[in-house]
Amino acid sequence: MTNILKWIHEYKTNYSKLILSLPELKILELLNKIKISIEKKQKFFVIGNCGSSANASHLVTDLGKGASDVVGNRFN
């Protein structure tokens, strides 16, 4: 296996472990808080540092554009 293939395999393995380790009830709790914020027309801040700032920016863009077809309102 070449070095790049080894890196890809390790990256996928580690990422899969990370995703599977996320507690589903905590994710649901976060989604409920976002839903309540939408309903109350509240503001909240999403922040990140380095690579996570790109993830934060992407999330805010998705919310601002109404990326979810399930949620009738979008954040402004």
Phi and psi restraints in degrees (range 20) as a CNS / XPLOR table:
assign (resid 1 and name C) (resid 2 and name N)
       (resid 2 and name CA) (resid 2 and name C) 1.0 -70.7 20.0 2
assign (resid 2 and name N) (resid 2 and name CA)
       (resid 2 and name C) (resid 3 and name N) 1.0 165.1 20.0 2
assign (resid 2 and name C) (resid 3 and name N)
       (resid 3 and name CA) (resid 3 and name C) 1.0 -59.2 20.0 2
assign (resid 3 and name N) (resid 3 and name CA)
       (resid 3 and name C) (resid 4 and name N) 1.0 -41.7 20.0 2
assign (resid 3 and name C) (resid 4 and name N)
       (resid 4 and name CA) (resid 4 and name C) 1.0 -68.1 20.0 2
assign (resid 4 and name N) (resid 4 and name CA)
       (resid 4 and name C) (resid 5 and name N) 1.0 -38.9 20.0 2
assign (resid 4 and name C) (resid 5 and name N)
       (resid 5 and name CA) (resid 5 and name C) 1.0 -65.3 20.0 2
assign (resid 5 and name N) (resid 5 and name CA)
       (resid 5 and name C) (resid 6 and name N) 1.0 -38.1 20.0 2
assign (resid 5 and name C) (resid 6 and name N)
       (resid 6 and name CA) (resid 6 and name C) 1.0 -63.3 20.0 2
assign (resid 6 and name N) (resid 6 and name CA)
       (resid 6 and name C) (resid 7 and name N) 1.0 -43.8 20.0 2
assign (resid 6 and name C) (resid 7 and name N)
       (resid 7 and name CA) (resid 7 and name C) 1.0 -62.2 20.0 2
assign (resid 7 and name N) (resid 7 and name CA)
       (resid 7 and name C) (resid 8 and name N) 1.0 -44.6 20.0 2
assign (resid 7 and name C) (resid 8 and name N)
       (resid 8 and name CA) (resid 8 and name C) 1.0 -59.6 20.0 2
assign (resid 8 and name N) (resid 8 and name CA)
       (resid 8 and name C) (resid 9 and name N) 1.0 -46.1 20.0 2
assign (resid 8 and name C) (resid 9 and name N)
       (resid 9 and name CA) (resid 9 and name C) 1.0 -61.7 20.0 2
assign (resid 9 and name N) (resid 9 and name CA)
       (resid 9 and name C) (resid 10 and name N) 1.0 -46.1 20.0 2
assign (resid 9 and name C) (resid 10 and name N)
       (resid 10 and name CA) (resid 10 and name C) 1.0 -65.2 20.0 2
assign (resid 10 and name N) (resid 10 and name CA)
       (resid 10 and name C) (resid 11 and name N) 1.0 -39.6 20.0 2
assign (resid 10 and name C) (resid 11 and name N)
       (resid 11 and name CA) (resid 11 and name C) 1.0 -61.8 20.0 2
assign (resid 11 and name N) (resid 11 and name CA)
       (resid 11 and name C) (resid 12 and name N) 1.0 -48.6 20.0 2
assign (resid 11 and name C) (resid 12 and name N)
       (resid 12 and name CA) (resid 12 and name C) 1.0 -61.2 20.0 2
assign (resid 12 and name N) (resid 12 and name CA)
       (resid 12 and name C) (resid 13 and name N) 1.0 -42.3 20.0 2
assign (resid 12 and name C) (resid 13 and name N)
       (resid 13 and name CA) (resid 13 and name C) 1.0 -63.2 20.0 2
assign (resid 13 and name N) (resid 13 and name CA)
       (resid 13 and name C) (resid 14 and name N) 1.0 -48.6 20.0 2
assign (resid 13 and name C) (resid 14 and name N)
       (resid 14 and name CA) (resid 14 and name C) 1.0 -66.2 20.0 2
assign (resid 14 and name N) (resid 14 and name CA)
       (resid 14 and name C) (resid 15 and name N) 1.0 -39.9 20.0 2
assign (resid 14 and name C) (resid 15 and name N)
       (resid 15 and name CA) (resid 15 and name C) 1.0 -65.3 20.0 2
assign (resid 15 and name N) (resid 15 and name CA)
       (resid 15 and name C) (resid 16 and name N) 1.0 -41.5 20.0 2
assign (resid 15 and name C) (resid 16 and name N)
       (resid 16 and name CA) (resid 16 and name C) 1.0 -61.6 20.0 2
assign (resid 16 and name N) (resid 16 and name CA)
       (resid 16 and name C) (resid 17 and name N) 1.0 -43.0 20.0 2
assign (resid 16 and name C) (resid 17 and name N)
       (resid 17 and name CA) (resid 17 and name C) 1.0 -61.7 20.0 2
assign (resid 17 and name N) (resid 17 and name CA)
       (resid 17 and name C) (resid 18 and name N) 1.0 -41.6 20.0 2
assign (resid 17 and name C) (resid 18 and name N)
       (resid 18 and name CA) (resid 18 and name C) 1.0 -62.2 20.0 2
assign (resid 18 and name N) (resid 18 and name CA)
       (resid 18 and name C) (resid 19 and name N) 1.0 -50.0 20.0 2
assign (resid 18 and name C) (resid 19 and name N)
       (resid 19 and name CA) (resid 19 and name C) 1.0 -59.9 20.0 2
assign (resid 19 and name N) (resid 19 and name CA)
       (resid 19 and name C) (resid 20 and name N) 1.0 -44.5 20.0 2
assign (resid 19 and name C) (resid 20 and name N)
       (resid 20 and name CA) (resid 20 and name C) 1.0 -68.5 20.0 2
assign (resid 20 and name N) (resid 20 and name CA)
       (resid 20 and name C) (resid 21 and name N) 1.0 -20.7 20.0 2
assign (resid 20 and name C) (resid 21 and name N)
       (resid 21 and name CA) (resid 21 and name C) 1.0 -85.2 20.0 2
assign (resid 21 and name N) (resid 21 and name CA)
       (resid 21 and name C) (resid 22 and name N) 1.0 -11.0 20.0 2
assign (resid 21 and name C) (resid 22 and name N)
       (resid 22 and name CA) (resid 22 and name C) 1.0 -68.0 20.0 2
assign (resid 22 and name N) (resid 22 and name CA)
       (resid 22 and name C) (resid 23 and name N) 1.0 127.6 20.0 2
assign (resid 22 and name C) (resid 23 and name N)
       (resid 23 and name CA) (resid 23 and name C) 1.0 -72.2 20.0 2
assign (resid 23 and name N) (resid 23 and name CA)
       (resid 23 and name C) (resid 24 and name N) 1.0 120.3 20.0 2
assign (resid 23 and name C) (resid 24 and name N)
       (resid 24 and name CA) (resid 24 and name C) 1.0 -61.7 20.0 2
assign (resid 24 and name N) (resid 24 and name CA)
       (resid 24 and name C) (resid 25 and name N) 1.0 -35.4 20.0 2
assign (resid 24 and name C) (resid 25 and name N)
       (resid 25 and name CA) (resid 25 and name C) 1.0 -66.1 20.0 2
assign (resid 25 and name N) (resid 25 and name CA)
       (resid 25 and name C) (resid 26 and name N) 1.0 -33.8 20.0 2
assign (resid 25 and name C) (resid 26 and name N)
       (resid 26 and name CA) (resid 26 and name C) 1.0 -69.0 20.0 2
assign (resid 26 and name N) (resid 26 and name CA)
       (resid 26 and name C) (resid 27 and name N) 1.0 -37.3 20.0 2
assign (resid 26 and name C) (resid 27 and name N)
       (resid 27 and name CA) (resid 27 and name C) 1.0 -64.6 20.0 2
assign (resid 27 and name N) (resid 27 and name CA)
       (resid 27 and name C) (resid 28 and name N) 1.0 -44.4 20.0 2
assign (resid 27 and name C) (resid 28 and name N)
       (resid 28 and name CA) (resid 28 and name C) 1.0 -61.7 20.0 2
assign (resid 28 and name N) (resid 28 and name CA)
       (resid 28 and name C) (resid 29 and name N) 1.0 -40.4 20.0 2
assign (resid 28 and name C) (resid 29 and name N)
       (resid 29 and name CA) (resid 29 and name C) 1.0 -60.5 20.0 2
assign (resid 29 and name N) (resid 29 and name CA)
       (resid 29 and name C) (resid 30 and name N) 1.0 -44.1 20.0 2
assign (resid 29 and name C) (resid 30 and name N)
       (resid 30 and name CA) (resid 30 and name C) 1.0 -63.3 20.0 2
assign (resid 30 and name N) (resid 30 and name CA)
       (resid 30 and name C) (resid 31 and name N) 1.0 -44.6 20.0 2
assign (resid 30 and name C) (resid 31 and name N)
       (resid 31 and name CA) (resid 31 and name C) 1.0 -61.4 20.0 2
assign (resid 31 and name N) (resid 31 and name CA)
       (resid 31 and name C) (resid 32 and name N) 1.0 -38.9 20.0 2
assign (resid 31 and name C) (resid 32 and name N)
       (resid 32 and name CA) (resid 32 and name C) 1.0 -65.2 20.0 2
assign (resid 32 and name N) (resid 32 and name CA)
       (resid 32 and name C) (resid 33 and name N) 1.0 -39.0 20.0 2
assign (resid 32 and name C) (resid 33 and name N)
       (resid 33 and name CA) (resid 33 and name C) 1.0 -64.6 20.0 2
assign (resid 33 and name N) (resid 33 and name CA)
       (resid 33 and name C) (resid 34 and name N) 1.0 -40.0 20.0 2
assign (resid 33 and name C) (resid 34 and name N)
       (resid 34 and name CA) (resid 34 and name C) 1.0 -64.4 20.0 2
assign (resid 34 and name N) (resid 34 and name CA)
       (resid 34 and name C) (resid 35 and name N) 1.0 -42.7 20.0 2
assign (resid 34 and name C) (resid 35 and name N)
       (resid 35 and name CA) (resid 35 and name C) 1.0 -60.5 20.0 2
assign (resid 35 and name N) (resid 35 and name CA)
       (resid 35 and name C) (resid 36 and name N) 1.0 -44.6 20.0 2
assign (resid 35 and name C) (resid 36 and name N)
       (resid 36 and name CA) (resid 36 and name C) 1.0 -63.1 20.0 2
assign (resid 36 and name N) (resid 36 and name CA)
       (resid 36 and name C) (resid 37 and name N) 1.0 -40.8 20.0 2
assign (resid 36 and name C) (resid 37 and name N)
       (resid 37 and name CA) (resid 37 and name C) 1.0 -60.4 20.0 2
assign (resid 37 and name N) (resid 37 and name CA)
       (resid 37 and name C) (resid 38 and name N) 1.0 -40.8 20.0 2
assign (resid 37 and name C) (resid 38 and name N)
       (resid 38 and name CA) (resid 38 and name C) 1.0 -62.8 20.0 2
assign (resid 38 and name N) (resid 38 and name CA)
       (resid 38 and name C) (resid 39 and name N) 1.0 -48.3 20.0 2
assign (resid 38 and name C) (resid 39 and name N)
       (resid 39 and name CA) (resid 39 and name C) 1.0 -62.5 20.0 2
assign (resid 39 and name N) (resid 39 and name CA)
       (resid 39 and name C) (resid 40 and name N) 1.0 -36.4 20.0 2
assign (resid 39 and name C) (resid 40 and name N)
       (resid 40 and name CA) (resid 40 and name C) 1.0 -89.9 20.0 2
assign (resid 40 and name N) (resid 40 and name CA)
       (resid 40 and name C) (resid 41 and name N) 1.0 0.4 20.0 2
assign (resid 40 and name C) (resid 41 and name N)
       (resid 41 and name CA) (resid 41 and name C) 1.0 53.5 20.0 2
assign (resid 41 and name N) (resid 41 and name CA)
       (resid 41 and name C) (resid 42 and name N) 1.0 43.0 20.0 2
assign (resid 41 and name C) (resid 42 and name N)
       (resid 42 and name CA) (resid 42 and name C) 1.0 -90.1 20.0 2
assign (resid 42 and name N) (resid 42 and name CA)
       (resid 42 and name C) (resid 43 and name N) 1.0 165.1 20.0 2
assign (resid 42 and name C) (resid 43 and name N)
       (resid 43 and name CA) (resid 43 and name C) 1.0 -105.3 20.0 2
assign (resid 43 and name N) (resid 43 and name CA)
       (resid 43 and name C) (resid 44 and name N) 1.0 148.3 20.0 2
assign (resid 43 and name C) (resid 44 and name N)
       (resid 44 and name CA) (resid 44 and name C) 1.0 -145.5 20.0 2
assign (resid 44 and name N) (resid 44 and name CA)
       (resid 44 and name C) (resid 45 and name N) 1.0 159.3 20.0 2
assign (resid 44 and name C) (resid 45 and name N)
       (resid 45 and name CA) (resid 45 and name C) 1.0 -111.1 20.0 2
assign (resid 45 and name N) (resid 45 and name CA)
       (resid 45 and name C) (resid 46 and name N) 1.0 139.9 20.0 2
assign (resid 45 and name C) (resid 46 and name N)
       (resid 46 and name CA) (resid 46 and name C) 1.0 -118.2 20.0 2
assign (resid 46 and name N) (resid 46 and name CA)
       (resid 46 and name C) (resid 47 and name N) 1.0 123.1 20.0 2
assign (resid 46 and name C) (resid 47 and name N)
       (resid 47 and name CA) (resid 47 and name C) 1.0 -128.6 20.0 2
assign (resid 47 and name N) (resid 47 and name CA)
       (resid 47 and name C) (resid 48 and name N) 1.0 159.7 20.0 2
assign (resid 47 and name C) (resid 48 and name N)
       (resid 48 and name CA) (resid 48 and name C) 1.0 -161.7 20.0 2
assign (resid 48 and name N) (resid 48 and name CA)
       (resid 48 and name C) (resid 49 and name N) 1.0 167.1 20.0 2
assign (resid 48 and name C) (resid 49 and name N)
       (resid 49 and name CA) (resid 49 and name C) 1.0 -128.8 20.0 2
assign (resid 49 and name N) (resid 49 and name CA)
       (resid 49 and name C) (resid 50 and name N) 1.0 132.6 20.0 2
assign (resid 49 and name C) (resid 50 and name N)
       (resid 50 and name CA) (resid 50 and name C) 1.0 61.9 20.0 2
assign (resid 50 and name N) (resid 50 and name CA)
       (resid 50 and name C) (resid 51 and name N) 1.0 -124.6 20.0 2
assign (resid 50 and name C) (resid 51 and name N)
       (resid 51 and name CA) (resid 51 and name C) 1.0 -63.0 20.0 2
assign (resid 51 and name N) (resid 51 and name CA)
       (resid 51 and name C) (resid 52 and name N) 1.0 -32.8 20.0 2
assign (resid 51 and name C) (resid 52 and name N)
       (resid 52 and name CA) (resid 52 and name C) 1.0 -71.0 20.0 2
assign (resid 52 and name N) (resid 52 and name CA)
       (resid 52 and name C) (resid 53 and name N) 1.0 -19.1 20.0 2
assign (resid 52 and name C) (resid 53 and name N)
       (resid 53 and name CA) (resid 53 and name C) 1.0 -69.2 20.0 2
assign (resid 53 and name N) (resid 53 and name CA)
       (resid 53 and name C) (resid 54 and name N) 1.0 -32.8 20.0 2
assign (resid 53 and name C) (resid 54 and name N)
       (resid 54 and name CA) (resid 54 and name C) 1.0 -67.0 20.0 2
assign (resid 54 and name N) (resid 54 and name CA)
       (resid 54 and name C) (resid 55 and name N) 1.0 -40.1 20.0 2
assign (resid 54 and name C) (resid 55 and name N)
       (resid 55 and name CA) (resid 55 and name C) 1.0 -63.9 20.0 2
assign (resid 55 and name N) (resid 55 and name CA)
       (resid 55 and name C) (resid 56 and name N) 1.0 -42.0 20.0 2
assign (resid 55 and name C) (resid 56 and name N)
       (resid 56 and name CA) (resid 56 and name C) 1.0 -62.8 20.0 2
assign (resid 56 and name N) (resid 56 and name CA)
       (resid 56 and name C) (resid 57 and name N) 1.0 -44.2 20.0 2
assign (resid 56 and name C) (resid 57 and name N)
       (resid 57 and name CA) (resid 57 and name C) 1.0 -62.2 20.0 2
assign (resid 57 and name N) (resid 57 and name CA)
       (resid 57 and name C) (resid 58 and name N) 1.0 -41.4 20.0 2
assign (resid 57 and name C) (resid 58 and name N)
       (resid 58 and name CA) (resid 58 and name C) 1.0 -64.1 20.0 2
assign (resid 58 and name N) (resid 58 and name CA)
       (resid 58 and name C) (resid 59 and name N) 1.0 -43.4 20.0 2
assign (resid 58 and name C) (resid 59 and name N)
       (resid 59 and name CA) (resid 59 and name C) 1.0 -60.6 20.0 2
assign (resid 59 and name N) (resid 59 and name CA)
       (resid 59 and name C) (resid 60 and name N) 1.0 -46.5 20.0 2
assign (resid 59 and name C) (resid 60 and name N)
       (resid 60 and name CA) (resid 60 and name C) 1.0 -62.2 20.0 2
assign (resid 60 and name N) (resid 60 and name CA)
       (resid 60 and name C) (resid 61 and name N) 1.0 -40.4 20.0 2
assign (resid 60 and name C) (resid 61 and name N)
       (resid 61 and name CA) (resid 61 and name C) 1.0 -62.7 20.0 2
assign (resid 61 and name N) (resid 61 and name CA)
       (resid 61 and name C) (resid 62 and name N) 1.0 -44.8 20.0 2
assign (resid 61 and name C) (resid 62 and name N)
       (resid 62 and name CA) (resid 62 and name C) 1.0 -60.5 20.0 2
assign (resid 62 and name N) (resid 62 and name CA)
       (resid 62 and name C) (resid 63 and name N) 1.0 -44.8 20.0 2
assign (resid 62 and name C) (resid 63 and name N)
       (resid 63 and name CA) (resid 63 and name C) 1.0 -66.0 20.0 2
assign (resid 63 and name N) (resid 63 and name CA)
       (resid 63 and name C) (resid 64 and name N) 1.0 -41.2 20.0 2
assign (resid 63 and name C) (resid 64 and name N)
       (resid 64 and name CA) (resid 64 and name C) 1.0 -67.2 20.0 2
assign (resid 64 and name N) (resid 64 and name CA)
       (resid 64 and name C) (resid 65 and name N) 1.0 -30.5 20.0 2
assign (resid 64 and name C) (resid 65 and name N)
       (resid 65 and name CA) (resid 65 and name C) 1.0 -91.4 20.0 2
assign (resid 65 and name N) (resid 65 and name CA)
       (resid 65 and name C) (resid 66 and name N) 1.0 1.7 20.0 2
assign (resid 65 and name C) (resid 66 and name N)
       (resid 66 and name CA) (resid 66 and name C) 1.0 65.5 20.0 2
assign (resid 66 and name N) (resid 66 and name CA)
       (resid 66 and name C) (resid 67 and name N) 1.0 46.4 20.0 2
assign (resid 66 and name C) (resid 67 and name N)
       (resid 67 and name CA) (resid 67 and name C) 1.0 -61.8 20.0 2
assign (resid 67 and name N) (resid 67 and name CA)
       (resid 67 and name C) (resid 68 and name N) 1.0 -23.6 20.0 2
assign (resid 67 and name C) (resid 68 and name N)
       (resid 68 and name CA) (resid 68 and name C) 1.0 -89.1 20.0 2
assign (resid 68 and name N) (resid 68 and name CA)
       (resid 68 and name C) (resid 69 and name N) 1.0 127.9 20.0 2
assign (resid 68 and name C) (resid 69 and name N)
       (resid 69 and name CA) (resid 69 and name C) 1.0 -83.5 20.0 2
assign (resid 69 and name N) (resid 69 and name CA)
       (resid 69 and name C) (resid 70 and name N) 1.0 -3.9 20.0 2
assign (resid 69 and name C) (resid 70 and name N)
       (resid 70 and name CA) (resid 70 and name C) 1.0 -85.5 20.0 2
assign (resid 70 and name N) (resid 70 and name CA)
       (resid 70 and name C) (resid 71 and name N) 1.0 -32.7 20.0 2
assign (resid 70 and name C) (resid 71 and name N)
       (resid 71 and name CA) (resid 71 and name C) 1.0 -92.7 20.0 2
assign (resid 71 and name N) (resid 71 and name CA)
       (resid 71 and name C) (resid 72 and name N) 1.0 124.3 20.0 2
assign (resid 71 and name C) (resid 72 and name N)
       (resid 72 and name CA) (resid 72 and name C) 1.0 -72.1 20.0 2
assign (resid 72 and name N) (resid 72 and name CA)
       (resid 72 and name C) (resid 73 and name N) 1.0 -36.4 20.0 2
assign (resid 72 and name C) (resid 73 and name N)
       (resid 73 and name CA) (resid 73 and name C) 1.0 -92.7 20.0 2
assign (resid 73 and name N) (resid 73 and name CA)
       (resid 73 and name C) (resid 74 and name N) 1.0 159.7 20.0 2
assign (resid 73 and name C) (resid 74 and name N)
       (resid 74 and name CA) (resid 74 and name C) 1.0 -125.9 20.0 2
assign (resid 74 and name N) (resid 74 and name CA)
       (resid 74 and name C) (resid 75 and name N) 1.0 160.4 20.0 2
assign (resid 74 and name C) (resid 75 and name N)
       (resid 75 and name CA) (resid 75 and name C) 1.0 -79.5 20.0 2
assign (resid 75 and name N) (resid 75 and name CA)
       (resid 75 and name C) (resid 76 and name N) 1.0 142.7 20.0 2
